[in-house]
Amino acid sequence: MTLSRTYRSFAVILTALFLLLQGVSLSHAASYGSEPHEHDGVICVVSLQDEAQAIVPPPVEMPEAPALQSRIDAPYDVDFDSAPTRHYRGREPPPRGPPSK
C-alpha cells in the first residue's frame, strides 16, 4: 500500500518538474528568441545550442568494396515440399519419442 502511494507521489513530482522545466524553457524562448544573448555578462548556453558546430562535407570518393563479395552456395539442397506430413489425432500432444512398432 505504501509503495503504491510512494510511487504515485514520485510520479506526480516528476511530472510537475518536467512541466515546470518545459514552461521555463518556453518562456525563455519567447522572451529572447533564438538570437545569441547574455545574462549578467555571461553568454546564454541555451541560445548557443541552435548553432551548427561544424559542417562536414560529404565524401567525394566511393568507398572500397569488401574483399568477399561473391556468394558461396551451400553444397546441399533441401526440398521442403517433399517432406512427410504428420497427422495428429484430436487434441493429444504430438509424439515425443521414437515410433513404437
MODELLER restraints for C-alpha pairs under 7 A, 6 or more apart:
rsr = mdl.restraints
at = mdl.atoms
rsr.add(forms.Gaussian(group=physical.xy_distance, feature=features.Distance(at['CA:34:A'], at['CA:47:A']), mean=5.53, stdev=0.5))
rsr.add(forms.Gaussian(group=physical.xy_distance, feature=features.Distance(at['CA:35:A'], at['CA:47:A']), mean=6.42, stdev=0.5))
rsr.add(forms.Gaussian(group=physical.xy_distance, feature=features.Distance(at['CA:36:A'], at['CA:44:A']), mean=6.95, stdev=0.5))
rsr.add(forms.Gaussian(group=physical.xy_distance, feature=features.Distance(at['CA:36:A'], at['CA:47:A']), mean=5.38, stdev=0.5))
rsr.add(forms.Gaussian(group=physical.xy_distance, feature=features.Distance(at['CA:36:A'], at['CA:48:A']), mean=6.40, stdev=0.5))
rsr.add(forms.Gaussian(group=physical.xy_distance, feature=features.Distance(at['CA:37:A'], at['CA:43:A']), mean=5.90, stdev=0.5))
rsr.add(forms.Gaussian(group=physical.xy_distance, feature=features.Distance(at['CA:37:A'], at['CA:44:A']), mean=5.88, stdev=0.5))
rsr.add(forms.Gaussian(group=physical.xy_distance, feature=features.Distance(at['CA:38:A'], at['CA:44:A']), mean=5.31, stdev=0.5))
rsr.add(forms.Gaussian(group=physical.xy_distance, feature=features.Distance(at['CA:88:A'], at['CA:94:A']), mean=6.48, stdev=0.5))
